[in-house]
Amino acid sequence: MNNQVLGTVVGIIFVVLGLALLTRYKTLSTHKYFRILIVFVSILLICFGIFMGWESIEKIWIGEV
């Protein structure tokens, strides 16, 4: 497995983790500040996963190895 495919898979994993945190943030904590922190971290995970996946897919399309 080359680096581009691995980057795409890891990006998808980060997006899934971010979405899981985002959907379950109310049951993970009852404190307001922890909920805000969980939402912030989940948004960061989703954005980072999209960025990693997009960069890897773009490298596959361009043909960089």
CNS distance restraints for C-alpha pairs under 8 A (distance, minus, plus):
assign (resid   1 and name CA) (resid   5 and name CA) 6.49 0.50 0.50
assign (resid   1 and name CA) (resid   6 and name CA) 6.74 0.50 0.50
assign (resid   2 and name CA) (resid   6 and name CA) 6.38 0.50 0.50
assign (resid   3 and name CA) (resid   7 and name CA) 5.99 0.50 0.50
assign (resid   3 and name CA) (resid  56 and name CA) 7.94 0.50 0.50
assign (resid   4 and name CA) (resid   8 and name CA) 6.25 0.50 0.50
assign (resid   4 and name CA) (resid  56 and name CA) 4.69 0.50 0.50
assign (resid   4 and name CA) (resid  57 and name CA) 6.87 0.50 0.50
assign (resid   4 and name CA) (resid  59 and name CA) 6.82 0.50 0.50
assign (resid   4 and name CA) (resid  60 and name CA) 6.42 0.50 0.50
assign (resid   4 and name CA) (resid  65 and name CA) 7.94 0.50 0.50
assign (resid   5 and name CA) (resid   9 and name CA) 6.23 0.50 0.50
assign (resid   5 and name CA) (resid  56 and name CA) 6.91 0.50 0.50
assign (resid   5 and name CA) (resid  57 and name CA) 7.90 0.50 0.50
assign (resid   6 and name CA) (resid  10 and name CA) 6.10 0.50 0.50
assign (resid   7 and name CA) (resid  11 and name CA) 5.98 0.50 0.50
assign (resid   7 and name CA) (resid  52 and name CA) 6.08 0.50 0.50
assign (resid   7 and name CA) (resid  53 and name CA) 6.13 0.50 0.50
assign (resid   7 and name CA) (resid  56 and name CA) 5.63 0.50 0.50
assign (resid   8 and name CA) (resid  12 and name CA) 6.26 0.50 0.50
assign (resid   8 and name CA) (resid  52 and name CA) 6.50 0.50 0.50
assign (resid   8 and name CA) (resid  53 and name CA) 4.27 0.50 0.50
assign (resid   8 and name CA) (resid  54 and name CA) 7.49 0.50 0.50
assign (resid   8 and name CA) (resid  56 and name CA) 5.60 0.50 0.50
assign (resid   8 and name CA) (resid  57 and name CA) 6.72 0.50 0.50
assign (resid   9 and name CA) (resid  13 and name CA) 6.28 0.50 0.50
assign (resid   9 and name CA) (resid  53 and name CA) 7.35 0.50 0.50
assign (resid  10 and name CA) (resid  14 and name CA) 6.25 0.50 0.50
assign (resid  10 and name CA) (resid  49 and name CA) 7.22 0.50 0.50
assign (resid  10 and name CA) (resid  52 and name CA) 7.61 0.50 0.50
assign (resid  10 and name CA) (resid  53 and name CA) 7.57 0.50 0.50
assign (resid  11 and name CA) (resid  15 and name CA) 6.29 0.50 0.50
assign (resid  11 and name CA) (resid  48 and name CA) 7.19 0.50 0.50
assign (resid  11 and name CA) (resid  49 and name CA) 3.87 0.50 0.50
assign (resid  11 and name CA) (resid  50 and name CA) 6.12 0.50 0.50
assign (resid  11 and name CA) (resid  51 and name CA) 7.41 0.50 0.50
assign (resid  11 and name CA) (resid  52 and name CA) 5.08 0.50 0.50
assign (resid  11 and name CA) (resid  53 and name CA) 4.72 0.50 0.50
assign (resid  12 and name CA) (resid  16 and name CA) 6.21 0.50 0.50
assign (resid  12 and name CA) (resid  49 and name CA) 6.00 0.50 0.50
assign (resid  12 and name CA) (resid  50 and name CA) 7.47 0.50 0.50
assign (resid  12 and name CA) (resid  53 and name CA) 6.74 0.50 0.50
assign (resid  13 and name CA) (resid  17 and name CA) 6.17 0.50 0.50
assign (resid  13 and name CA) (resid  49 and name CA) 7.23 0.50 0.50
assign (resid  14 and name CA) (resid  18 and name CA) 6.09 0.50 0.50
assign (resid  14 and name CA) (resid  45 and name CA) 5.57 0.50 0.50
assign (resid  14 and name CA) (resid  46 and name CA) 6.21 0.50 0.50
assign (resid  14 and name CA) (resid  48 and name CA) 7.16 0.50 0.50
assign (resid  14 and name CA) (resid  49 and name CA) 4.79 0.50 0.50
assign (resid  15 and name CA) (resid  19 and name CA) 6.12 0.50 0.50
assign (resid  15 and name CA) (resid  45 and name CA) 6.17 0.50 0.50
assign (resid  15 and name CA) (resid  46 and name CA) 4.41 0.50 0.50
assign (resid  15 and name CA) (resid  47 and name CA) 7.52 0.50 0.50
assign (resid  15 and name CA) (resid  48 and name CA) 7.75 0.50 0.50
assign (resid  15 and name CA) (resid  49 and name CA) 5.00 0.50 0.50
assign (resid  15 and name CA) (resid  50 and name CA) 6.79 0.50 0.50
assign (resid  16 and name CA) (resid  20 and name CA) 6.07 0.50 0.50
assign (resid  16 and name CA) (resid  46 and name CA) 7.61 0.50 0.50
assign (resid  17 and name CA) (resid  21 and name CA) 6.24 0.50 0.50
assign (resid  17 and name CA) (resid  42 and name CA) 7.49 0.50 0.50
assign (resid  17 and name CA) (resid  45 and name CA) 7.17 0.50 0.50
assign (resid  17 and name CA) (resid  46 and name CA) 7.76 0.50 0.50
assign (resid  18 and name CA) (resid  22 and name CA) 6.09 0.50 0.50
assign (resid  18 and name CA) (resid  41 and name CA) 7.50 0.50 0.50
assign (resid  18 and name CA) (resid  42 and name CA) 4.18 0.50 0.50
assign (resid  18 and name CA) (resid  43 and name CA) 6.41 0.50 0.50
assign (resid  18 and name CA) (resid  44 and name CA) 7.62 0.50 0.50
assign (resid  18 and name CA) (resid  45 and name CA) 5.00 0.50 0.50
assign (resid  18 and name CA) (resid  46 and name CA) 5.07 0.50 0.50
assign (resid  19 and name CA) (resid  23 and name CA) 6.10 0.50 0.50
assign (resid  19 and name CA) (resid  42 and name CA) 6.70 0.50 0.50
assign (resid  19 and name CA) (resid  46 and name CA) 6.96 0.50 0.50
assign (resid  20 and name CA) (resid  24 and name CA) 6.22 0.50 0.50
assign (resid  21 and name CA) (resid  25 and name CA) 5.66 0.50 0.50
assign (resid  21 and name CA) (resid  38 and name CA) 6.91 0.50 0.50
assign (resid  21 and name CA) (resid  39 and name CA) 7.40 0.50 0.50
assign (resid  21 and name CA) (resid  42 and name CA) 5.72 0.50 0.50
assign (resid  22 and name CA) (resid  38 and name CA) 7.38 0.50 0.50
assign (resid  22 and name CA) (resid  39 and name CA) 5.94 0.50 0.50
assign (resid  22 and name CA) (resid  42 and name CA) 5.75 0.50 0.50
assign (resid  22 and name CA) (resid  43 and name CA) 7.72 0.50 0.50
assign (resid  24 and name CA) (resid  28 and name CA) 6.33 0.50 0.50
assign (resid  25 and name CA) (resid  29 and name CA) 6.74 0.50 0.50
assign (resid  25 and name CA) (resid  35 and name CA) 6.11 0.50 0.50
assign (resid  25 and name CA) (resid  38 and name CA) 6.30 0.50 0.50
assign (resid  25 and name CA) (resid  39 and name CA) 6.93 0.50 0.50
assign (resid  26 and name CA) (resid  30 and name CA) 6.78 0.50 0.50
assign (resid  26 and name CA) (resid  35 and name CA) 6.83 0.50 0.50
assign (resid  28 and name CA) (resid  35 and name CA) 7.96 0.50 0.50
assign (resid  29 and name CA) (resid  34 and name CA) 6.43 0.50 0.50
assign (resid  29 and name CA) (resid  35 and name CA) 6.29 0.50 0.50
assign (resid  30 and name CA) (resid  34 and name CA) 7.66 0.50 0.50
assign (resid  30 and name CA) (resid  35 and name CA) 7.29 0.50 0.50
assign (resid  31 and name CA) (resid  35 and name CA) 6.30 0.50 0.50
assign (resid  32 and name CA) (resid  36 and name CA) 6.33 0.50 0.50
assign (resid  33 and name CA) (resid  37 and name CA) 6.15 0.50 0.50
assign (resid  34 and name CA) (resid  38 and name CA) 6.03 0.50 0.50
assign (resid  35 and name CA) (resid  39 and name CA) 6.16 0.50 0.50
assign (resid  36 and name CA) (resid  40 and name CA) 6.13 0.50 0.50
assign (resid  37 and name CA) (resid  41 and name CA) 6.09 0.50 0.50
assign (resid  38 and name CA) (resid  42 and name CA) 6.02 0.50 0.50
assign (resid  39 and name CA) (resid  43 and name CA) 6.17 0.50 0.50
assign (resid  40 and name CA) (resid  44 and name CA) 6.25 0.50 0.50
assign (resid  41 and name CA) (resid  45 and name CA) 6.14 0.50 0.50
assign (resid  42 and name CA) (resid  46 and name CA) 6.17 0.50 0.50
assign (resid  43 and name CA) (resid  47 and name CA) 6.13 0.50 0.50
assign (resid  44 and name CA) (resid  48 and name CA) 5.98 0.50 0.50
assign (resid  45 and name CA) (resid  49 and name CA) 5.97 0.50 0.50
assign (resid  46 and name CA) (resid  50 and name CA) 6.17 0.50 0.50
assign (resid  47 and name CA) (resid  51 and name CA) 6.09 0.50 0.50
assign (resid  48 and name CA) (resid  52 and name CA) 6.06 0.50 0.50
assign (resid  49 and name CA) (resid  53 and name CA) 6.01 0.50 0.50
assign (resid  50 and name CA) (resid  54 and name CA) 5.89 0.50 0.50
assign (resid  51 and name CA) (resid  55 and name CA) 6.06 0.50 0.50
assign (resid  52 and name CA) (resid  56 and name CA) 6.16 0.50 0.50
assign (resid  53 and name CA) (resid  57 and name CA) 6.06 0.50 0.50
assign (resid  54 and name CA) (resid  58 and name CA) 5.96 0.50 0.50
assign (resid  55 and name CA) (resid  59 and name CA) 6.20 0.50 0.50
assign (resid  56 and name CA) (resid  60 and name CA) 6.29 0.50 0.50
assign (resid  57 and name CA) (resid  61 and name CA) 6.25 0.50 0.50
assign (resid  58 and name CA) (resid  62 and name CA) 6.13 0.50 0.50
assign (resid  59 and name CA) (resid  63 and name CA) 5.82 0.50 0.50
assign (resid  59 and name CA) (resid  64 and name CA) 5.30 0.50 0.50
assign (resid  59 and name CA) (resid  65 and name CA) 7.51 0.50 0.50
assign (resid  60 and name CA) (resid  64 and name CA) 6.49 0.50 0.50
assign (resid  60 and name CA) (resid  65 and name CA) 7.85 0.50 0.50
